Amino acid sequence: VKVLIADDSRVMRQIVIRTLRQAGFRDLELIEAADGRQGYDTALAEQPDLIISDWNMPEMSGLEFLRSLRGSGSAIPFGFVTTEGTPEMRTTAESAGAMFLITKPFTAETFRDVLEPILA
Amino acid sequence: MGTYTAPTDQDLWQITEQLWESYLDPEGGRPLLIGPPSATGLDISAAVSVTGSWNGHVVLECSMAASRAAAAAMLGIGAEDVAEADIADALGEMANVIGGGVKSLLPGECALSLPHVVAAAGHRRIWPAVTEVCRLHGSWGDEPVTVSVLEQREELERGRRE
């Protein structure tokens, strides 16, 4: 299973990778992108099974990344990991086609609960 | 703006403690403790700005030693292996997470900026035209850590008029 992690923070990408392992997802092929634009290009080139993306990023935000992806006809499962989880943002994310929105700081339990149905 | 309950010192503790428990001290062996107010040793700061129905900044300040330890803990590597870029990245992400928590307590719709990090030993960062809403004085392994929420003063004045 191939998972693309898009976050402009290398530190946060490492935390997401560590949390995926702690949540029990050990046999993943992980690829990284440092902003939404790079995420979009990588997603089209690599066709991952899941995209985990930050919301606030330079170049292209996570929301623009998702909208561009859906606009291109791609239906790759997509979810946000972000510091902001207001009801308005959750609605916006869902409307754009996101499967989940996990707020930072997160735990391995949250990752397991949200991602197990998708990665199983 | 109408009246709202401003974030308190206790809210800030709760948000910051959650960050520490999740990313910096998941084993519980090196928690962030309440520390004395420190005017010195706060050599690096990371801030996110909040813009919208509430305007201001959420600012994290700490010593260089604390920032290096934070980056090491978040990356899961030794402090000696931490690069300068990792320190700015880690501090920025910490400010971002705390800012997101503070934003969830604010009224109306606001946007959070990308974090900006400034390392300037011996020089405290100056924030003009703001009022401090709440502040946390922490100590992490004897190193000073502070977090403050600063509201743009014009907003307070407008709030009083409405």
Interface residues (C-beta under 8 A of the other chain):
Chain A: D8 S9 R10 V11 M12 Q14 I15 R18 N56 M57 P58 T82 T83 E84 G85 T86 E88 T103 K104 P105 F106 T107
Chain B: Q18 L19 E21 S22 Y23 A71 M74 L75 G76 A85 D86 D89 A90 G92 E93 N96 V97 G99 G100 G101 K103 S104 E109 L112 L114
